[in-house]
Amino acid sequence: MHTDLPVPQRRTDARAAVSIPAAVFADGFDQPVELECTNLSSTGMFLHGNPSLTLGEEVLLVFIPPGTWHRIFIEAVVVRTRADVLGERGLGLRFARMPRNDTDVLRSALHRRREEARVWDVAVADLEFDLDSN
């Protein structure tokens, strides 16, 4: 089941597949909950897990973009919840206004991540072609 908040403009920045921890602070939590971020852009992230948050709920996130030591503290709002038939759960979060320095670091990290993925895709395609040719 997918539930979405009405979002006037969908995703504007390219996403990158990642696997990084993100600490989530929310009202009603005794302590932060650490979830895995599996999808990241400069405007939001997808967190894998079920921390019992609802659409429209505001949270504070703390995470380190891949390949950096730069810790980002950012407010975000839950814009999507997901629960599929296999019991997989997750949350789509849209970031609030991010400081320019954090935005620059995050965009640079995401660009590097997408370039690395592109290089791997080309290498795998070449290998598959070589295997099919023999």
C-alpha positions in Angstrom: 0.0 0.0 0.0 1.4 3.4 -1.0 0.2 6.6 0.7 1.4 10.0 -0.6 0.9 13.5 0.5 -0.2 15.8 -2.4 3.1 17.2 -3.7 2.7 19.9 -6.3 6.0 19.2 -7.9 7.5 15.8 -7.9 11.2 15.0 -7.6 13.3 17.7 -9.2 16.8 16.3 -8.6 18.3 13.0 -9.7 18.4 10.3 -7.1 21.2 7.9 -6.2 20.9 4.4 -4.7 22.8 4.4 -1.4 23.0 2.4 1.8 23.7 4.8 4.7 22.4 5.1 8.2 20.1 8.0 9.1 19.1 9.0 12.6 15.4 10.1 12.9 14.3 12.3 15.7 10.5 12.7 16.1 7.9 13.7 18.7 6.9 10.6 20.6 10.3 8.9 20.2 12.2 8.4 23.4 15.4 8.3 21.5 16.4 8.7 17.8 15.6 5.7 15.5 18.3 4.7 13.1 17.0 3.6 9.7 18.7 2.7 6.4 18.5 5.3 3.7 18.3 3.5 0.4 17.6 6.4 -2.0 18.9 9.9 -1.7 18.6 13.2 -3.6 19.4 16.8 -2.7 15.7 17.3 -1.9 14.9 14.1 0.1 15.4 10.5 0.9 13.7 7.1 1.2 14.2 5.3 4.5 13.7 1.6 4.8 11.9 0.5 7.9 8.8 1.2 10.0 9.3 3.9 12.7 5.5 4.5 13.0 5.5 7.9 11.4 2.6 9.4 9.5 2.1 11.5 6.5 2.8 15.2 7.1 4.8 14.4 10.3 7.9 16.6 10.7 11.2 15.0 11.8 14.8 15.9 12.3 17.3 13.8 10.3 21.0 13.4 10.8 23.1 11.6 8.2 26.5 11.7 6.5 26.4 11.8 2.6 28.3 8.8 1.1 32.0 9.4 0.6 32.1 12.4 3.0 32.7 13.1 6.6 30.1 16.0 6.5 27.3 15.4 9.0 24.0 17.0 7.9 21.2 17.9 10.3 18.0 18.7 8.5 14.3 19.0 9.1 12.1 17.0 6.9 8.5 16.0 6.4 7.0 12.6 5.6 5.5 12.7 2.1 5.2 9.0 1.4 4.6 5.8 3.3 5.0 2.4 1.9 4.0 -1.1 3.0 4.0 -3.9 0.4 2.7 -7.4 0.4 6.0 -8.8 1.7 5.8 -6.6 4.7 8.5 -4.2 3.5 8.0 -0.7 4.9 9.5 2.6 4.2 9.1 6.4 4.2 9.7 9.1 1.7 10.9 12.3 3.3 11.2 15.8 1.7 13.9 18.0 3.2 13.2 21.5 4.5 15.4 24.3 3.4 19.0 23.1 3.5 21.9 25.4 4.2 24.0 26.1 1.0 27.1 24.4 2.3 25.2 21.2 3.1 23.5 21.3 -0.3 26.8 21.7 -2.1 28.4 18.8 -0.2 25.3 16.6 -0.8 25.1 17.3 -4.5 28.8 16.6 -5.0 28.5 13.3 -3.1 25.5 12.3 -5.1 27.2 13.2 -8.4 30.2 11.0 -7.5 27.8 8.2 -6.5 25.9 8.3 -9.8 29.2 8.4 -11.8 30.5 5.4 -9.9 27.2 3.5 -10.6 27.4 4.5 -14.3 30.9 3.1 -14.6 29.8 -0.1 -13.0 26.8 -0.4 -15.4 29.1 0.0 -18.4 31.6 -2.6 -17.0 28.8 -5.1 -16.4 27.3 -4.5 -19.8 30.8 -5.1 -21.4 31.2 -8.3 -19.4 27.8 -9.5 -20.4 28.6 -8.7 -24.1 31.9 -10.6 -23.9 30.2 -13.6 -22.3 27.4 -13.6 -24.9 30.0 -13.4 -27.7 31.8 -16.5 -26.7 
